[in-house]
Amino acid sequence: MAFQRYLAEEVALDHAEGVLSRREALRRLALLGLGVPAASALLAACGGDGDPAPAGTAGTAAPPGPAKATEAVSFPGPQGRTVQGAFAAADQPGGAVLVVHENRGLTDHIRSVAGRLAASGYSALAVDLLSPEGGTASLGDEARAMAALSAAPRERFVADMGAGLDELERRVPGAKLGAIGFCFGGGMVWTLLASGEPRLAAAAPFYGPLPDGADFSGSNAAVLGVYAEQDQRVNASRDAAAAALAAAGLTHEIVTYPGVGHAFFNDTGPRYDEAAAGQAYAKVLDWFGQHLG
């Protein structure tokens, strides 16, 4: 699935589910390069009327778990660039994990994921894939962050994720490396696996779009693919992901959580499901325990 199309469909589905008003959806689609006729057609195709979504558990559920504080870091990237991120150190790391953000960039939620992993025994680095634009915070608007991600070449993301792995090796020498990503970031983890990055021992892409023609034969990672039952758009590539993992001979497991939708793990979003998110996090920790320990 082309990432530009994926990001545009994200906006349209957010409108259909009442997360975004029509005006805001059209603004975001314009930033992604869609004219009014094409944007209107996409909104109509995704259905819904943009009425506010029913109240969910976001903002009212119990905190997702203990987390260590993260620190803002910067480190050398490709071609002399500097890459930004947020790092949290485990007291006695059982591995080191690269955390890849959603289509909104490096947010407090993603920083908290790095902090939770550190509290669970895995030093973690959340990489900011908008570093060449000055970092997520410099864009000042999640719609502009999404537009910048859409415009950037995929090769740049792979290079910056590789720099993140370099930094983890420097900070946690000798540790096995893993990666976890959500939404757009899940797609980036699939992309990193398809790039032939040999250092990953484990990966956990959450409801991420599979790159077209993905070939994982250059990877050594054990992969836990996490999906949501009601996320039909991303689930359309689930079987292809499983087939590509099997063809590459990689240890893998595909888990689909029932009764939940896309982004169910994000405790700051309207689709958060506390029970499924807790089960998924426990599954990830078990997976990393098996393959990073």
C-alpha positions in Angstrom: 0.0 0.0 0.0 1.5 3.4 -1.0 2.0 5.4 2.1 0.6 8.6 0.6 -2.7 6.8 -0.1 -2.6 5.3 3.3 -2.3 8.6 5.0 -5.0 10.2 2.9 -7.4 7.3 3.8 -6.5 7.8 7.5 -7.9 11.3 7.3 -11.0 10.2 5.4 -11.7 7.4 8.0 -11.1 9.8 10.9 -13.8 12.0 9.3 -16.2 9.1 8.7 -15.9 8.1 12.4 -16.4 11.6 13.7 -12.9 12.2 14.8 -12.4 15.1 12.3 -14.9 17.7 11.0 -15.4 17.9 7.2 -13.6 21.2 7.1 -10.6 19.9 9.0 -10.5 16.7 6.9 -10.5 18.8 3.7 -7.7 21.0 5.1 -5.6 17.9 5.9 -6.2 16.4 2.6 -5.2 19.6 0.9 -1.9 19.5 2.8 -1.4 16.0 1.4 -1.8 17.4 -2.1 -5.5 16.5 -2.9 -7.6 19.0 -4.6 -11.2 19.7 -3.4 -12.9 17.3 -6.0 -10.5 14.4 -5.2 -10.7 15.0 -1.4 -14.5 15.2 -1.5 -14.7 12.0 -3.5 -12.4 10.3 -1.0 -14.5 11.4 2.0 -17.7 10.2 0.3 -16.1 6.8 -0.6 -15.2 6.2 3.1 -18.7 6.9 4.2 -19.9 8.3 7.5 -21.3 11.8 8.0 -18.6 13.2 10.3 -20.8 13.3 13.4 -18.9 13.1 16.6 -17.7 9.6 17.5 -19.3 7.9 20.5 -17.5 8.5 23.8 -14.9 5.9 24.4 -12.4 5.1 27.1 -9.7 7.5 25.9 -8.9 9.9 28.7 -11.0 8.0 31.3 -9.3 4.7 31.5 -6.8 3.7 34.1 -3.2 4.6 33.2 -1.6 2.0 31.0 1.2 1.2 33.3 4.5 2.5 34.9 6.9 4.4 32.7 10.3 5.9 33.1 11.0 9.4 32.1 12.5 10.0 28.7 15.2 12.5 27.7 15.4 14.4 24.5 18.4 13.2 22.5 20.1 13.9 19.2 22.6 11.7 17.4 24.4 11.5 14.1 22.3 10.6 11.1 23.1 9.9 7.4 24.7 12.4 5.2 25.9 14.5 8.1 22.3 15.1 9.4 21.3 15.1 13.0 18.4 12.8 14.1 16.3 13.6 17.1 14.5 11.3 19.5 13.5 10.4 23.0 15.5 7.9 25.0 14.6 6.0 28.2 17.1 3.7 29.9 16.1 0.4 31.6 17.9 -0.3 34.9 19.0 -3.7 33.8 18.2 -3.8 30.0 17.2 -7.2 28.6 17.4 -5.6 25.1 17.1 -2.3 23.3 14.1 -1.3 21.2 13.5 1.3 18.5 10.1 2.9 18.8 8.6 4.3 15.6 5.8 6.8 15.8 2.4 7.2 14.2 1.6 9.6 11.4 1.5 12.5 13.8 5.2 12.3 14.5 7.0 12.0 17.8 4.2 12.8 20.4 4.0 12.5 24.1 2.1 9.2 23.6 5.0 7.7 21.7 7.5 9.0 24.3 5.4 7.2 26.9 5.7 3.9 25.0 9.5 4.3 25.2 9.2 5.0 28.9 6.9 2.0 29.5 9.4 -0.3 27.7 12.2 1.0 29.8 10.2 0.3 33.0 9.6 -3.2 31.6 13.3 -3.8 31.2 14.1 -2.7 27.6 16.0 0.5 27.0 14.1 2.3 24.2 14.7 5.1 21.7 11.7 6.8 20.0 13.0 8.2 16.8 11.6 11.4 15.2 11.3 10.7 11.5 10.6 14.4 11.0 14.1 15.4 12.2 15.1 16.9 8.8 12.1 19.2 9.1 13.4 20.4 12.4 11.5 17.8 14.5 7.9 17.1 15.0 7.4 20.0 17.5 8.8 22.5 15.0 5.9 21.9 12.6 3.4 22.9 15.3 0.4 21.0 13.8 -0.2 17.3 13.4 -1.7 17.8 10.0 1.5 19.4 8.8 3.5 16.6 10.4 1.4 14.1 8.4 1.9 16.1 5.2 5.7 16.2 5.7 5.8 12.5 6.3 3.8 11.9 3.1 6.3 14.0 1.1 9.5 12.5 2.4 11.1 9.6 0.5 10.9 6.2 2.2 14.6 5.7 1.8 15.2 8.6 4.2 13.1 6.9 6.9 15.0 3.7 6.5 18.3 5.5 6.9 17.1 7.4 10.0 15.8 4.3 11.6 19.2 2.7 10.9 20.8 5.6 12.7 18.5 5.0 15.6 19.7 1.4 15.8 23.3 2.7 15.7 22.5 4.9 18.7 21.0 2.1 20.6 24.1 0.0 20.0 26.1 2.9 21.4 24.0 3.4 24.4 23.3 -0.3 25.2 26.3 -2.1 24.0 25.9 -5.8 23.4 22.1 -5.7 23.7 19.9 -7.4 21.1 17.9 -5.0 19.1 14.1 -4.9 18.5 11.7 -2.5 16.9 8.0 -1.6 17.5 5.9 0.8 15.5 2.2 1.9 15.4 0.0 2.8 12.4 2.4 4.6 10.0 5.2 3.5 12.3 4.0 -0.1 12.0 4.4 0.3 8.2 7.9 1.7 8.8 8.8 -1.4 10.8 7.6 -3.6 7.9 9.7 -1.3 5.6 12.8 -1.7 7.8 12.4 -5.4 7.8 12.1 -5.4 4.0 15.2 -3.2 3.7 17.3 -6.2 4.8 18.4 -4.6 8.1 20.3 -7.5 9.7 20.6 -6.3 13.3 16.9 -6.7 14.3 16.4 -9.7 16.5 12.7 -9.0 17.0 10.0 -6.7 15.7 6.4 -5.9 16.5 4.6 -3.8 13.9 1.1 -2.7 15.1 -1.6 -2.4 12.4 0.9 -1.0 9.8 0.5 -1.0 6.1 2.6 -3.6 4.3 4.9 -2.2 1.6 4.0 -3.4 -1.9 6.0 -6.5 -2.9 7.5 -6.8 0.6 10.4 -9.3 0.7 11.8 -10.1 4.1 14.5 -12.6 3.0 17.3 -10.3 4.2 16.0 -10.1 7.8 16.8 -12.2 10.8 14.0 -10.9 13.1 11.3 -12.8 14.9 8.1 -10.8 14.0 5.0 -10.4 15.9 2.3 -8.8 13.7 -0.5 -7.1 15.6 -3.8 -6.3 14.0 -7.3 -5.1 15.0 -10.4 -7.0 13.9 -12.3 -3.9 12.8 -9.4 -2.4 10.8 -10.4 -3.8 7.4 -8.2 -1.4 5.4 -4.9 -2.6 7.0 -6.1 -6.1 7.4 -6.3 -6.4 3.7 -2.6 -6.9 3.6 -2.4 -9.2 6.7 -2.4 -12.5 4.7 0.3 -11.1 2.4 2.4 -10.2 5.4 2.1 -13.7 6.9 3.0 -15.2 3.5 6.1 -13.0 3.1 7.3 -13.9 6.6 6.8 -17.6 5.9 8.5 -17.3 2.5 11.5 -15.7 4.3 11.6 -18.5 6.9 11.2 -16.0 9.8 9.8 -17.0 13.1 6.5 -15.1 13.3 3.1 -14.8 14.8 0.1 -12.9 13.6 -2.3 -11.7 16.3 -5.7 -10.1 15.6 -7.5 -8.5 18.6 -11.3 -8.9 18.4 -13.8 -6.1 18.7 -11.3 -3.3 18.3 -10.3 -0.9 15.6 -7.2 0.8 14.2 -5.0 2.5 16.8 -6.6 0.7 19.7 -3.3 0.8 21.6 -3.1 4.6 21.7 -4.4 5.6 25.1 -4.7 9.3 24.0 -7.0 8.5 21.0 -10.7 7.9 20.5 -10.3 4.2 19.5 -8.3 3.2 22.6 -9.3 -0.1 24.1 -7.8 -0.6 27.6 -8.3 -4.4 27.7 -6.9 -5.1 24.2 -4.1 -2.7 24.7 -3.1 -4.4 27.9 -3.2 -7.8 26.3 -1.2 -6.6 23.3 1.5 -5.0 25.5 1.8 -8.2 27.6 2.2 -10.2 24.3 4.9 -7.8 23.1 6.8 -8.2 26.4 6.6 -11.9 26.1 7.8 -11.8 22.5 10.7 -9.5 23.3 11.5 -11.7 26.3 11.8 -14.7 24.0 13.8 -13.1 21.3 15.8 -10.3 22.8 16.8 -12.0 26.1 
